[in-house]
Amino acid sequence: MMFGGGAFTTFRDAAGLACGNAPCDPKASGLTYTFGADIWLTRFVGFEGAYLHPHKVSASGGDGTYTFKTELDSDVWTLAGKVGAQAGIVRIYGKAGMNYHQATNQTVQTLTNLQTFEYKTTGWSWVFGGGMETWVGQRQRLAIYADAGIVRIKGDADSGGEAKIDDRLKYVAVGVKLRLSR
């Protein structure tokens, strides 16, 4: 089954860390999208592969003598096992697995001149969550689903050095699933 939907994502720490102790306007959450595929081996056991593009995190501020704007743009791929139970016309499921992220953190600041600092991180960590789906129509080729979870985003800078990321990404997604064969 293929699926796609809209999502609301929020990072736990990224915006606050970008602000530090400077006067700042952080934005850690917003609307975005997700898509993927899942395979149910039985009515109760399945697997999922998905892509989630978290909303871009931003923080901007300064105190008059300097200004800055930081943005964190990331991509997350997940592989998870699923365990489900039927509750009438709804299948409720839990999932757990691994994720791989790629993220770019860029800060542009003006002190006496314009400076840009950028680093990219990648890494593997865990994901867990759950959701529900219900199939509509007599042929049951289309389903509506809701899904939520927590993804640990952890990795080191690709270019070496001391830059790291260790954060939690929460998401809630709703969308549709399409069964390709019956």
C-alpha positions in Angstrom: 0.0 0.0 0.0 1.2 3.5 -0.8 0.3 6.4 1.4 0.7 10.2 1.5 -0.4 12.9 3.8 0.0 16.2 5.5 1.9 16.4 8.8 2.5 18.8 11.7 6.1 18.5 13.0 7.9 20.1 15.9 11.5 19.9 17.1 12.1 19.8 20.9 15.4 21.8 21.1 16.6 23.2 17.8 15.0 26.6 17.8 15.8 27.3 21.5 19.5 26.3 20.9 19.7 28.6 17.9 18.6 31.5 20.0 21.0 30.9 22.9 20.8 33.8 25.2 20.1 36.4 22.5 16.8 38.1 22.0 15.2 35.9 19.4 12.0 34.8 17.6 12.1 30.9 17.3 9.8 28.8 15.1 10.2 25.1 15.7 7.0 23.7 14.2 4.7 23.8 11.2 2.9 22.0 8.5 4.6 19.7 6.0 4.2 16.4 4.2 5.0 12.6 4.3 4.7 9.6 2.0 5.7 6.0 1.9 4.6 2.4 1.6 3.6 -0.3 4.0 3.1 -4.0 3.7 0.9 -6.1 6.1 2.2 -9.7 6.1 -0.9 -10.7 8.2 -3.8 -8.6 9.6 -1.6 -8.0 12.7 2.1 -7.8 11.5 3.5 -5.4 8.9 6.4 -3.2 7.8 6.6 0.4 6.8 9.1 2.6 4.8 8.4 6.3 4.9 9.8 9.7 4.2 9.1 12.8 6.3 10.1 16.3 5.5 10.0 18.2 8.8 9.0 21.8 8.8 12.0 24.1 8.5 13.1 25.3 12.0 14.1 29.0 12.1 15.3 31.5 14.7 16.1 35.1 14.1 17.1 37.9 16.3 19.8 40.2 17.6 20.2 43.3 19.8 20.9 46.2 17.5 24.7 45.6 17.3 24.3 42.4 15.5 21.6 40.3 13.8 21.3 36.6 12.9 19.0 34.1 11.2 19.4 30.3 11.7 17.6 27.7 9.7 17.5 23.9 10.1 16.3 22.0 7.0 16.1 18.2 7.3 14.9 15.0 5.6 14.0 11.8 7.5 13.6 8.3 6.2 12.2 5.6 8.4 11.9 1.8 8.4 9.6 0.3 11.1 7.9 -2.9 12.1 4.2 -2.6 12.8 1.9 -4.6 15.1 -1.9 -4.0 14.8 -5.2 -5.0 16.1 -8.7 -4.8 14.5 -11.3 -2.7 16.3 -14.4 -2.9 14.2 -13.7 -1.2 10.9 -10.5 0.4 12.2 -7.0 -1.1 12.5 -5.0 0.3 15.4 -1.3 -0.2 15.2 2.0 0.6 17.0 5.3 0.8 15.2 9.0 0.9 16.1 12.2 1.0 14.0 15.1 3.1 12.7 15.4 6.4 11.0 18.1 8.0 8.9 18.3 11.8 8.7 20.1 14.4 6.7 20.0 18.0 8.0 21.6 21.3 7.1 22.0 24.0 9.7 22.8 27.5 8.4 23.4 30.7 10.3 23.8 34.1 8.7 24.9 36.8 11.0 25.8 40.4 10.7 28.3 42.0 13.1 30.5 44.3 11.2 30.1 42.3 8.0 28.0 39.4 6.8 29.1 35.9 7.8 27.6 32.5 7.0 28.2 29.3 8.9 26.8 26.0 7.7 27.1 22.4 8.7 25.4 19.2 7.5 24.7 16.2 9.7 23.6 12.7 9.0 22.9 9.8 11.3 20.8 6.8 12.4 18.6 6.5 15.4 15.2 5.2 16.6 11.6 6.0 15.8 8.4 4.9 17.5 4.7 5.7 17.3 1.3 4.5 16.3 -1.8 5.2 14.5 -5.0 3.9 12.9 -6.5 3.3 9.5 -9.9 2.6 8.1 -10.8 1.4 4.6 -13.6 3.0 2.8 -15.9 1.7 0.0 -16.9 -1.8 -1.0 -13.7 -2.5 -2.9 -11.6 -1.2 0.0 -8.8 0.3 -2.2 -8.7 3.6 -0.3 -8.1 4.2 3.4 -7.9 7.2 5.6 -5.1 7.1 8.2 -3.8 9.1 11.2 -0.3 8.5 12.5 1.8 10.1 15.3 5.3 9.4 16.6 8.6 10.6 18.0 11.9 10.4 16.0 15.3 10.9 17.5 17.5 13.0 15.3 21.1 12.3 16.2 24.2 12.6 14.1 27.6 14.2 13.5 28.8 16.8 11.0 29.6 15.3 7.6 32.8 17.4 7.4 34.1 16.4 10.8 34.6 18.9 13.5 32.5 19.4 16.6 29.1 20.1 15.2 26.4 17.6 16.3 22.7 17.2 16.4 20.7 15.4 19.1 17.1 16.3 19.2 13.6 14.9 19.2 11.1 15.4 16.4 7.4 14.9 17.1 4.9 14.5 14.3 1.2 14.0 13.6 0.2 13.0 10.1 -3.2 12.4 8.4 -3.7 11.2 4.8 -4.8 8.5 2.5 -3.6 5.0 1.6 -4.1 3.3 -1.7 -4.1 -0.5 -2.1 -2.5 -1.3 -5.4 -3.8 -4.9 -5.6 -6.4 -7.0 -3.8 
